[in-house]
Amino acid sequence: MKRLRDFYAKEENAALVGVPASDEQIAEAEKGLNVTFHADYVEFIKAFGGAFAGISIHAFSNGSVMGKETVVEWTEEFRQQLAETSLKEQLEDGYVISMDGSGNPVMIHSTGEVLICYLDSGETEVLASSFAELIEDQFHEW
């Protein structure tokens, strides 16, 4: 978190960080999606909102270079889109925080693992055992 704070504090990185999430936004999203956000994701979005950390992490108000899609919108969209597929259970038991360059959702599962869901094959792959590990693996200061 200190590395991220130092990175976002630089004026040239201001567009990469959003508006911090409030407790109310988090509670409303968790209730609406029927999930509990993991503590490390909550810590991140309460500090930085939706922000780029080597990978775009969406929350409620994202950095201006990231797009406006929220964690709630993406989760609901993919749950609806994939309701009749093998990915249904994974998506119902997690929330979408990002997408890869091919439009495949990246989600945090209730187990805490960060998964990518491959739309073409209907398979998932573990990207990291936790959100904190994902950020540690992906974030590199320039």
C-alpha positions as a Python dict, from the first residue, in 0.01 Angstrom:
ca = {
    (1, 'M'): (0, 0, 0),
    (2, 'K'): (287, 237, 71),
    (3, 'R'): (430, 181, -278),
    (4, 'L'): (88, 251, -429),
    (5, 'R'): (35, 565, -219),
    (6, 'D'): (377, 697, -321),
    (7, 'F'): (308, 618, -687),
    (8, 'Y'): (-37, 783, -694),
    (9, 'A'): (92, 1088, -504),
    (10, 'K'): (291, 1189, -813),
    (11, 'E'): (104, 1442, -1024),
    (12, 'E'): (170, 1252, -1348),
    (13, 'N'): (-17, 950, -1209),
    (14, 'A'): (-332, 1136, -1098),
    (15, 'A'): (-542, 999, -1388),
    (16, 'L'): (-469, 643, -1274),
    (17, 'V'): (-650, 674, -941),
    (18, 'G'): (-1019, 724, -871),
    (19, 'V'): (-1225, 852, -582),
    (20, 'P'): (-1203, 640, -266),
    (21, 'A'): (-1504, 418, -202),
    (22, 'S'): (-1726, 490, 97),
    (23, 'D'): (-1848, 236, 351),
    (24, 'E'): (-2201, 299, 222),
    (25, 'Q'): (-2107, 223, -140),
    (26, 'I'): (-1933, -96, -34),
    (27, 'A'): (-2224, -214, 183),
    (28, 'E'): (-2478, -139, -89),
    (29, 'A'): (-2274, -322, -354),
    (30, 'E'): (-2218, -625, -133),
    (31, 'K'): (-2589, -645, -56),
    (32, 'G'): (-2692, -600, -420),
    (33, 'L'): (-2444, -859, -547),
    (34, 'N'): (-2494, -1094, -252),
    (35, 'V'): (-2121, -1115, -184),
    (36, 'T'): (-1872, -1001, 76),
    (37, 'F'): (-1579, -808, -65),
    (38, 'H'): (-1246, -937, 58),
    (39, 'A'): (-1060, -719, 305),
    (40, 'D'): (-764, -646, 78),
    (41, 'Y'): (-993, -533, -206),
    (42, 'V'): (-1186, -313, 39),
    (43, 'E'): (-863, -162, 169),
    (44, 'F'): (-756, -83, -189),
    (45, 'I'): (-1084, 75, -303),
    (46, 'K'): (-1126, 273, 20),
    (47, 'A'): (-781, 420, -38),
    (48, 'F'): (-777, 463, -418),
    (49, 'G'): (-1120, 394, -565),
    (50, 'G'): (-1091, 226, -902),
    (51, 'A'): (-726, 254, -995),
    (52, 'F'): (-460, 119, -1227),
    (53, 'A'): (-210, -97, -1039),
    (54, 'G'): (-47, -287, -1324),
    (55, 'I'): (-401, -401, -1399),
    (56, 'S'): (-715, -186, -1398),
    (57, 'I'): (-905, -246, -1074),
    (58, 'H'): (-1261, -119, -1095),
    (59, 'A'): (-1468, 2, -801),
    (60, 'F'): (-1731, 279, -806),
    (61, 'S'): (-1536, 582, -926),
    (62, 'N'): (-1236, 491, -1139),
    (63, 'G'): (-929, 676, -1258),
    (64, 'S'): (-1013, 887, -1562),
    (65, 'V'): (-805, 671, -1800),
    (66, 'M'): (-990, 352, -1703),
    (67, 'G'): (-1350, 388, -1807),
    (68, 'K'): (-1657, 427, -1590),
    (69, 'E'): (-1770, 65, -1551),
    (70, 'T'): (-1821, -25, -1186),
    (71, 'V'): (-1763, -353, -1008),
    (72, 'V'): (-2142, -381, -973),
    (73, 'E'): (-2216, -315, -1341),
    (74, 'W'): (-1955, -561, -1464),
    (75, 'T'): (-2058, -832, -1220),
    (76, 'E'): (-2427, -798, -1309),
    (77, 'E'): (-2348, -784, -1682),
    (78, 'F'): (-2137, -1099, -1681),
    (79, 'R'): (-2376, -1285, -1452),
    (80, 'Q'): (-2656, -1215, -1699),
    (81, 'Q'): (-2445, -1281, -2010),
    (82, 'L'): (-2310, -1610, -1879),
    (83, 'A'): (-2618, -1737, -1693),
    (84, 'E'): (-2650, -2040, -1919),
    (85, 'T'): (-2282, -2139, -1920),
    (86, 'S'): (-2039, -2333, -1706),
    (87, 'L'): (-1913, -2002, -1564),
    (88, 'K'): (-2247, -1926, -1396),
    (89, 'E'): (-2156, -2066, -1054),
    (90, 'Q'): (-1817, -1895, -1046),
    (91, 'L'): (-1972, -1556, -1125),
    (92, 'E'): (-2254, -1596, -875),
    (93, 'D'): (-1994, -1663, -607),
    (94, 'G'): (-1770, -1363, -679),
    (95, 'Y'): (-1745, -1019, -833),
    (96, 'V'): (-1577, -881, -1146),
    (97, 'I'): (-1302, -626, -1083),
    (98, 'S'): (-1128, -608, -1421),
    (99, 'M'): (-1107, -742, -1774),
    (100, 'D'): (-818, -861, -1982),
    (101, 'G'): (-744, -723, -2328),
    (102, 'S'): (-976, -980, -2488),
    (103, 'G'): (-1284, -895, -2282),
    (104, 'N'): (-1250, -1186, -2038),
    (105, 'P'): (-1364, -1094, -1686),
    (106, 'V'): (-1120, -1101, -1395),
    (107, 'M'): (-1298, -1170, -1069),
    (108, 'I'): (-1243, -1228, -702),
    (109, 'H'): (-1408, -1553, -597),
    (110, 'S'): (-1553, -1614, -251),
    (111, 'T'): (-1244, -1826, -177),
    (112, 'G'): (-1034, -1510, -216),
    (113, 'E'): (-867, -1634, -532),
    (114, 'V'): (-847, -1402, -831),
    (115, 'L'): (-971, -1583, -1142),
    (116, 'I'): (-990, -1505, -1508),
    (117, 'C'): (-1293, -1647, -1688),
    (118, 'Y'): (-1222, -1737, -2050),
    (119, 'L'): (-1539, -1671, -2244),
    (120, 'D'): (-1438, -1880, -2547),
    (121, 'S'): (-1369, -2202, -2357),
    (122, 'G'): (-1583, -2158, -2046),
    (123, 'E'): (-1280, -2231, -1830),
    (124, 'T'): (-1126, -2037, -1543),
    (125, 'E'): (-766, -1990, -1439),
    (126, 'V'): (-631, -1878, -1104),
    (127, 'L'): (-427, -1559, -1154),
    (128, 'A'): (-341, -1515, -787),
    (129, 'S'): (-430, -1671, -455),
    (130, 'S'): (-547, -1330, -327),
    (131, 'F'): (-609, -975, -438),
    (132, 'A'): (-299, -861, -250),
    (133, 'E'): (-90, -1118, -438),
    (134, 'L'): (-238, -1001, -769),
    (135, 'I'): (-136, -641, -700),
    (136, 'E'): (207, -748, -581),
    (137, 'D'): (256, -947, -904),
    (138, 'Q'): (115, -684, -1139),
    (139, 'F'): (221, -348, -995),
    (140, 'H'): (557, -214, -1103),
    (141, 'E'): (655, 151, -1061),
    (142, 'W'): (783, 318, -1376),
}
